[in-house]
Amino acid sequence: MPVYHKPVLLQESVSGLVSNPDGHYADATFGGGGHSAAILGMLSPAGRLMAFDRDADAAANAPDDPRFILVHNNFRFIHSYTILNFPEGLDGILADLGVSWHQFDTAERGFSFRYSAPLDMRMNAQGSRTAADIVNSYTQDELEKILRLYGEVDGAHRVAGLIVSARAATPILTTDDLDNAIAPALPSFAQHKYLAKVYQALRMEVNDEMRSLEKFLEGAAASLKKGGRLAVITYHSLEDRMVKNFIKAGNVEGKEEKDVYGSISTPLKAVNRKPILPDEQEISENTRARSAKLRIAEKI
């Protein structure tokens, strides 16, 4: 059976998160359950863990453990579920923002250019908007904006124009359709890396990932007890910048607002000033970990 997902920076994230074996914790991105299993392994019978995943496929990985609750919803709603289940607050929250191996490797989900499949990319299969909807309905300017912002795609203007020209002849409905539409813009080298950026941009737009991350960070800060910890693993510069800014300034823009005493008004303080990175051994065993960065913060 294929591995659903291999957790990244497992020991580093969990050891930096769990300080109270009797405490209440949240795994905001359950996926294959690797981080959750490690957290549960550090908790006593009195401890509790609440996990989130909007992908219904993840439910098959839920452990049969009375200390565990799985919420089938977007992690942006973490504060509402914390109030409902743990009104006294949480001792720690972990989020691994990467896409699961299962999502990438299930061809019909349309997350990867490696497979011929419908252009879908929904993390929640019940969501109303697919990648096909975006490439066939967004204006050229809108497509260029998301390609540039979310994928940092070189030549985003040209790629957007190629998509608009191609769909005028016939709708772009599959990964093959998209790959063929933008083929003239692909560099002669590193084509896969270029395609990965395009697919990343579309996936982030389909799933409203940046807005969800912003709401999650706000909700996580509100859900933590004083001294509780937030551990977030990111995989690209836009995510990491948002997390870094929120820890530093209390907002994803990094705008430092000071109180009457001249102190920056932020609910968190950084535990590690620089991000924790995977070592060479982990990268050799899991190449998808190579861009991961872990930041840990504590509720003030």
C-alpha positions in Angstrom: 0.0 0.0 0.0 1.4 3.4 -0.9 2.5 5.7 2.0 -0.2 8.4 2.5 2.4 10.9 3.7 5.8 11.0 5.4 5.9 13.7 8.0 8.6 16.3 7.8 10.7 17.6 10.7 8.8 15.2 12.9 11.1 15.1 16.0 12.0 18.7 15.8 8.4 20.0 15.6 6.8 17.6 18.2 9.6 18.0 20.8 9.3 21.8 20.4 5.6 21.6 20.8 4.7 19.2 23.7 5.6 20.4 27.1 2.7 19.1 29.2 1.8 15.4 28.8 -1.6 16.1 30.4 -2.2 19.0 28.0 -4.6 19.7 25.1 -3.1 20.0 21.6 -4.1 20.5 18.0 -2.7 19.1 14.8 -4.1 21.6 12.3 -3.1 19.5 9.2 -3.7 15.8 10.0 -3.0 14.3 6.6 -1.4 10.9 7.1 -1.4 11.2 10.8 2.3 11.1 11.4 2.6 14.2 13.5 -0.6 13.3 15.4 0.8 9.8 16.2 4.0 11.4 17.6 2.0 13.9 19.7 -0.2 11.2 21.1 2.9 9.2 21.9 4.0 12.0 24.2 0.7 12.5 26.0 -0.6 10.8 29.1 -4.1 9.2 29.3 -5.3 12.6 30.4 -4.0 14.4 27.4 -6.1 15.3 24.4 -5.5 16.0 20.7 -7.8 17.6 18.2 -6.8 17.3 14.5 -8.1 19.1 11.3 -8.2 18.0 7.7 -10.6 19.2 5.0 -9.8 16.2 2.8 -12.2 13.4 3.6 -9.6 10.8 2.5 -7.6 11.6 5.6 -10.3 10.1 7.9 -9.0 6.6 7.0 -5.8 7.5 8.9 -7.6 8.5 12.2 -6.3 6.5 15.2 -8.7 4.5 17.4 -7.8 6.5 20.5 -10.2 8.0 23.0 -7.8 11.0 23.4 -8.2 11.9 19.7 -10.8 14.1 17.8 -10.7 14.5 14.0 -12.5 17.6 12.6 -13.4 17.5 8.9 -13.0 21.2 8.2 -10.5 23.9 7.2 -8.0 24.8 9.9 -9.0 28.4 9.5 -11.8 27.6 11.9 -9.5 26.4 14.7 -10.6 28.9 17.3 -14.3 28.0 17.0 -13.6 24.3 17.5 -11.2 25.1 20.4 -13.9 27.1 22.2 -16.3 24.1 21.6 -14.0 21.3 22.7 -11.3 23.0 24.9 -12.7 26.3 26.2 -9.8 26.7 28.6 -7.5 26.9 25.6 -4.7 24.7 24.0 -1.2 24.0 25.2 0.1 23.7 21.6 -0.8 23.8 17.9 1.1 22.3 15.0 0.6 22.9 11.3 2.5 21.3 8.4 1.5 23.4 5.4 2.7 20.9 2.7 0.4 19.0 0.4 0.2 15.3 1.3 1.9 12.7 -0.8 -1.5 11.1 -1.2 -2.9 14.2 -2.9 0.0 14.6 -5.2 0.1 10.9 -6.1 -3.7 10.3 -6.6 -3.8 11.0 -10.3 -7.5 11.8 -10.5 -7.1 14.7 -7.9 -5.3 16.7 -10.6 -2.6 18.1 -8.3 0.4 17.0 -10.4 1.5 17.5 -14.0 3.0 14.0 -13.8 -0.4 12.4 -14.5 -3.0 12.9 -17.2 -6.1 13.8 -15.1 -9.0 16.3 -14.7 -7.7 19.7 -13.7 -9.1 19.6 -10.2 -6.8 20.4 -7.2 -9.5 20.7 -4.6 -8.3 19.6 -1.1 -11.9 19.3 -0.1 -13.5 17.3 -2.9 -16.9 19.0 -2.0 -15.5 22.4 -2.8 -17.3 24.3 -5.6 -14.3 25.7 -7.5 -11.7 23.6 -9.4 -8.5 24.6 -11.2 -10.3 24.1 -14.5 -12.9 26.7 -13.4 -10.0 29.2 -12.7 -8.1 28.7 -16.0 -11.3 29.0 -18.0 -12.9 31.9 -16.3 -10.3 34.3 -14.8 -9.2 37.2 -16.9 -5.6 37.3 -18.2 -4.7 39.9 -15.6 -6.2 37.8 -12.8 -4.3 34.7 -14.0 -1.1 36.7 -14.3 -1.5 38.0 -10.7 -1.9 34.5 -9.1 0.9 33.0 -11.2 3.3 35.8 -10.1 2.2 36.0 -6.5 1.6 32.4 -5.6 4.0 30.6 -8.0 6.6 33.3 -8.6 6.4 32.2 -12.2 8.9 33.9 -14.5 7.0 35.2 -17.6 3.7 35.1 -15.8 2.2 37.5 -18.3 3.1 35.2 -21.2 1.7 32.1 -19.5 -1.5 33.9 -18.7 -1.8 35.0 -22.3 -1.2 31.4 -23.6 -3.9 30.1 -21.3 -6.4 32.7 -22.5 -5.6 32.0 -26.2 -5.9 28.2 -25.8 -9.2 28.3 -24.0 -10.7 30.5 -26.7 -10.4 27.5 -29.0 -11.4 24.8 -26.6 -11.9 24.6 -22.8 -8.8 23.6 -20.7 -10.2 20.7 -18.7 -7.2 18.4 -18.0 -3.6 18.5 -16.9 -2.6 17.6 -20.5 -4.7 20.5 -21.8 -2.9 23.0 -19.5 0.6 21.6 -20.2 0.0 21.8 -23.9 -1.4 25.3 -23.6 1.6 26.7 -21.9 4.2 24.5 -23.6 5.6 27.5 -25.7 6.6 29.2 -22.4 8.4 26.3 -20.9 12.2 26.7 -20.6 14.4 24.3 -22.5 15.8 23.2 -19.1 14.0 22.7 -15.7 10.6 22.3 -17.3 9.3 20.3 -14.4 10.3 23.0 -11.9 8.6 25.6 -14.0 5.4 23.5 -14.3 5.5 22.9 -10.5 5.3 26.7 -9.9 2.3 27.0 -12.2 0.5 24.1 -10.6 1.4 25.5 -7.1 -0.1 28.9 -8.0 -3.4 27.3 -9.2 -3.6 25.0 -6.2 -3.2 27.9 -3.8 -5.9 29.8 -5.5 -8.3 26.9 -5.7 -8.0 26.2 -2.0 -7.7 29.9 -0.9 -4.6 28.8 1.0 -3.2 32.2 1.9 -6.4 33.6 3.3 -6.9 30.3 5.2 -3.4 30.6 6.6 -4.0 34.1 7.8 -7.2 33.2 9.5 -5.5 30.1 11.0 -2.7 32.1 12.5 -5.2 34.6 14.0 -7.3 31.7 15.4 -4.3 29.8 16.7 -3.0 32.8 18.6 -6.4 33.3 20.2 -6.7 29.5 21.0 -3.4 29.1 22.9 -3.1 29.4 26.6 -0.4 31.7 28.0 2.9 29.8 27.4 1.3 27.5 24.8 3.3 26.9 21.6 2.7 27.2 17.9 4.8 25.2 15.5 4.4 25.8 11.8 6.2 24.0 8.9 6.3 26.0 5.6 7.5 25.1 2.1 7.8 28.3 0.2 8.7 31.9 0.8 5.2 33.4 0.8 4.0 31.1 3.5 7.2 31.5 5.6 7.1 35.3 5.3 3.5 35.3 6.6 4.3 33.1 9.5 7.5 35.1 10.3 5.6 38.4 10.1 2.7 37.1 12.3 5.1 35.9 15.0 7.0 39.2 14.9 4.2 41.7 14.6 0.9 39.9 15.1 -0.2 40.2 11.5 0.8 38.7 8.2 1.8 42.0 6.7 4.5 42.5 9.4 3.1 45.9 10.4 4.5 46.7 13.8 1.9 48.4 16.0 3.1 49.6 19.4 1.2 50.0 22.6 1.4 53.1 24.9 4.6 51.8 26.4 6.3 51.5 23.0 6.2 47.7 22.9 5.2 45.9 19.8 1.6 44.5 20.2 1.9 40.8 19.3 0.5 37.7 21.0 3.5 35.6 20.3 7.3 35.5 20.7 9.7 33.5 18.6 11.3 30.5 20.3 13.8 29.9 17.4 15.0 33.2 15.8 16.0 31.3 12.7 13.9 28.6 11.1 14.8 25.0 11.8 15.7 23.1 8.6 15.8 19.4 7.8 19.2 17.8 7.9 20.9 16.1 5.0 19.7 12.7 6.0 16.1 13.6 6.1 16.4 15.3 2.7 18.1 12.2 1.2 15.2 10.1 2.5 12.5 12.5 1.5 13.3 15.0 -1.2 10.0 16.8 -0.7 11.4 18.0 2.7 14.2 20.0 1.1 12.4 23.4 1.2 10.8 22.9 4.6 11.2 25.5 7.4 10.0 25.1 10.9 9.2 28.1 13.1 8.1 27.8 16.7 6.5 30.6 18.8 5.1 30.9 22.3 2.0 32.7 23.5 2.9 35.7 25.6 
